[in-house]
Amino acid sequence: MKNIKEHIRLGQFKPVYLLYGSEGYLKRLYKDKLRTAILSDGNEMNYSYFEGKGVDTLKVKEAAETLPFFSEKRIIVIENSGLFKSQSDLADYIREMPETTHIVFVESEVDKRNRLYKAVKDLGTISEMNSMDEANLKLWVATLLKQEQKKITEESILYLLGKTGTDMDNISNEVEKLVCYTGDREIITSQDIEEVCTSQISGKIFIMVEAIGNRRQKQALDLYYDLLALKEKPMSIMFLISRQFNILLQVKNLLSLGFNNNAISDKTGLMPFIIGKYVSQSKNFTEKILKEALTYCIDMEEQVKTGRMQDSIAVELIIVKFSAA
């Protein structure tokens, strides 16, 4: 991303760019930045867009060969094409396309052995855009709020991230809600976040598993019924419960081996700000119970997939069994 920022600052661009990874917000941000910078005169006639698998590479080449109209440059954006996981003659073409044309590829996944990937690497700039780490997420949230003349404590930012998760689109939407909710008030508090921000399903699953571990069966079932009322699929809920049990087992094992929270974060890939909650929650279960819970989830999934059990009942049985006093 630093290289792209520098290219934009200098007004000197590579023939091709590849933006890929799981963070849609960053990919969209830098795609738009490149488009605006390359089309400095805002001439939309020199912009072409292709999306989806089955992109007609012949039409891409035709667009690339077209001279810019009253401008020095033309830009082509190709998004979610799958071209970096299949064979494409664009790998050869981009080496000889006109200097006036720039192509920006935006993808979720790539194969680094792919010929097109190697060609872009030789000729242009590749940027992998995944979730930010905790430090940068906190800085980004604070910056978004500062632009709106708002202030927030680090503790409140962590509380916000605990509710929203790390998806930047979701965080951005929740920050916008907070700005509107607080109006002329400068300071955003944890109470504001509690009142306005929506917990992601993963956060609700966390609370549900905590209720299971504390043997609060009614609360756990109520949370489950709330998720069903929100049209969440039972099998998705089962997957997330199973994932939660698996994470807790990993955390418990690492704790028994003497690893501290930072080391556990590195080994599990969990954000540091959430590790303390997992460590605390893992104390509600023995290693034996967690292994039993994972086995039971697998059994329930098999029964559902073979038609021997209704999916909503299977999840309910998991909750009831492991939250029984």
Phi, psi and omega in degrees: 000327178298320180296318180295318178300320180292319178300318180294318181298318183275344184071025180242114190244148175282159179297323183223149175228145173233118176250118182218163180134188188266346185267097183298325182299313182292319180298316179294320180300311184282332172299314181292323178298315180295318180299314181295319183289318182289320175267064187300334180270000178071018183283100183291346178293343181258023180239130177232144183228132177231139184218146172091162178292150183087020177303132180282103184293335177295318178292326176298315180295320179299318178294320182293328182280345181287127180293144179299144181264111181051043180201166180270339188224156173233143179235139177239127176251127178238118190237137175051046186270337185074009183293342182266012174231015179212177179275141180209139178287354176296336179302323178276322186296318185296344178283345184231008183289161183302147180293342181280350184255138174235137179243133175243115175267136177233116185224159175273314183229149177222159171251115185291350176272351183296142182297321180294320177301314181295323179293317178296321179298322180290321189260333190227218184230133178244131180229120176272125186239094177247184183303142175291157173284173186301315183300315182288327176297316179298317179296319181295316178299314180299322180293317178303317182287325179297323178297337178258016181059040179242152178235152180207146179278161177299321180300318180289326176298316180296324178294319177298313181296328177297330179273323188269336191080191187256002178293122188289328175298315180295317179300315180301317179296319181290324177296319178299320178296319179296319180298315180293320184294320185278345175058237182277353181288135187279319187269130174260128185251169176297329178294321176300316181297318179297321183287325193252321192277142182267130176286136175289160183302326179297324178292323179290324176296321178302313180295322180298314180294325176297319177295322177298313181296328179270007177062034175261078189298316182299316180297317181298317179292321178299319178296321179296314180295326176298318180295321177296322179295332178274009177072022173287140182284135180305321181291329175292321178295317179299317179300316182290325175296314179299318178299320180296316178299320181295317178297316180297323178295317178299313181298317181296319178296317181293323176298318181294337179271000175091012180284142176274178185300320180296318179293321178296320177300314180298318186282330182264342183079009177279147178296140181304325185292342182260347186302316181304322180292321179292320178300315180295316182292327181297337180288347179279351184230147169274161178300322180298315181296318180296319178294320178296320180296318179296318178297319181294320178298318179297318179296317179296319179299317179296318180296322178293313184292336178264006175080011181269352184212140174284138187300317182294325179288323180301315179295319180299320179296322177299313181297313182297314184299316188263001174250004180294137182293000000 
